[in-house]
């Protein structure tokens, strides 16, 4: 049963009058092979999915069967089906390790047959080893960062027979390429789309698994033992090839769309760039042809009036790493391009830089409010993010290398000033959540000497205190991102950059601090605490000295705090309220940059 059959199962259950109420779930569920059985998750006290249950439709929940419990608080449970619809996938995921179990649902009919199916372990968990699983044909296809004890930081694609999926039976599909990151798969009956990254951008590769050729090779005669041994290590390059999907612009963003029909020969994906509104494109897996099915309509927008390009800035860290910058602007503001400005212009610089998340250069119609007023919009792809591969995050932007994230952002800002694109009195910065940590840390590093205005949106700025309290939901999980401050090396390092504990004796720019009363990720007291500490320091400095050069902030640089009494971590869910909040932020920034149009 393919994924498209899930809606048919749901419709069948509805038609049968099923009204089973299952309380206290995570909200995630997966149908069995028909409408008789449902698999779902339950949450622990920290709202972490940790139990897998099986429910038979039409029976009381008191008869539901517990199939799996995950006690390790660092691992989050997830359930899904393979694209083929054949296997239930139970994934236990952490930042440094994971484990996957599968249940073969092929041919299962009715509650009794579903109850007879059991979970099978693919490969047991191991620290610093991650893998994910998909199914195609007679194999499980596995993306892993460790093959036979060798680290493959950007991951590689292997496969194993369904009957013996453990690491001892993994076969190389494509040899490890350090400059290509493999992230996940979308499987169709006749092809597999490999999602990954290369050269700082998301990529798709189309792979057509061999059929008869590999079957023949796998069943070769006993007098060819040496040949079979070689095939276990690496399958013939002639049989396994992949084709890169190309795109019309040099700066762009792509991601897979809804591909729920396993038997289709077309792959749908979303494409945009900083100047091109989002398009839904259908790619012919057989011919390579593309068809634009839809483009988001942006009234009164003319893409020919805008341009985008990629620059590189040296980090302010000692290694001076090159940091990619995505720049978008109105052509009339920079007629010779971003590297050749006639005079400094207003710049809005933003970044995220944590969890390996990628800030890919996509289109945002809200951004036009800045671009139309002559502001240049820049996204810095700093370390801690995943734009340049896994090492960009894992080796150079987390734990005891986290300061690289902040120094990369400082280096990006200093570079924009150095090339004459902007000046400190025309430069605004912004970041949210971990990006808010970034901004508040950079304010402590450079202050008003480099920045004119700053927006700190739900900033995770009290890192040391929050990470020291294991009773706060998510704290234990976050130790694998920031480190556990109960260990001295992490305590000392986090303390050295934690924004709340590192307010400096220098002038700060105009600062807008935002928070949400119901934020479960960054509690409202973190932005409150940062604002209070900074205000207290300002007051002490102004009271202790009449010299403006020693003041922490001048009276002309406002420090504003705004707590939304109804929203959580992701701001307002109401579209119009969200736009009003965005307008409020932009008005603050434009006012500080002196843009009055």
C-alpha angles and dihedrals in degrees: 000000000000125000091261087066091067091080089048090053090049091049091049091052091050092048090052089058095247111173102163112160115209111186131201098026129144089241093250120113141158128204120232121233090295138009095279097083137044129189119204144165134240128207131233125223090280092054090252117145103240111148133063117206135184120218126191112214114246095024129102116264089240086076094052115123124233108223104174141006124194112203099177105101091206092066126075122204122230131178129201143136128253114255089255090058091229101108135049107220121211110190125188105195134188133161093257105027143010143184132209132204125187135200119201107224097174111138095359111149125180132355096291095056092044090051089055093058116094136197116256124202116236098194129338119250121269129179113264092010119113131175141163130203138221132166133234128161112318095342143073108227112215132194110205141169093211126052118184092334095313118118115239099183096185090042131238137224120254135158139211135192114267091239094054110026098159123122092258088069099044115128125198114249095177124008116248114275111196091202095052123068119206112206113164145333138241109202129206128176094261104023145026124220111214113208116204148120137263133168091006097304137095113258140191123211121189114219124185109199114225116247122188094013095062092042090056092046093048092053098043118146125278094252088069098064094134091053092050090050090055091049090054088060100040132001117226115281088222091063098042118054133148133204123217117228109227129209135210099238131056093221113049150129127229136175136164119272128206108313104168100146110087095191096055124112094209130081119207122208140165121244132186142143133200088274102029118074116230116289129194107220130190115211119201106227091203103044103021091235120148132214124189103222097180143354123201109252114233108187116231092002120137112188092196089073093063137059138192134197143166122250131178126224129190114243119242087230117105092257091058091216115192109252118202116230125196109210127191125180146151110272094228089059094053107020091168094045133259096294091056109049119171091212138349113289133191111279130194108202122190140167143157110203107179143097091022088282117158123227095202118190103258136154121273119179091199088064090066089077087069099036094051089055093055099262117142113222117214130184115197114210095210130177115278088054123087103235095111097039138277096305089059086067109022101041102026110025113041142054109005094001096054094113088070087072093060096040091050089056092047089049091051091052093046091049093053088053093044094055091048096246091125143348132229091260090055100043124100125181132199140182140158134217105336084005086057088056086052094053096045091047091051091049087058091048100049111358120178092345088080107015134054098190139007135196114203106190115194088330119204088218104143095064098149096052096042095047090049093059110075091182091072111094113256095015095111091048090050092056086080089061104040104015132252110284089204082079110075097225091057094040092055094044096047090046090055093062106021103125096219092055096042107056106153136215095248137095116281124210126240104296133196114195118194132190143163124232092217098042108139094187105045107023116224092245092069096068088038091053094048092049093047093048092049093047091049091050092048091051093049093049094048091047094047099047138030091201111104091205091067096045118113090223135359122240088247093062107077123212107207130185123195121180116187106220095204108036136080134206098313099050123238119352091201108093097219094045089050090054091049090052091048089049090051091054094046092047089054092049096044091048092053092046091051095243106149103165 
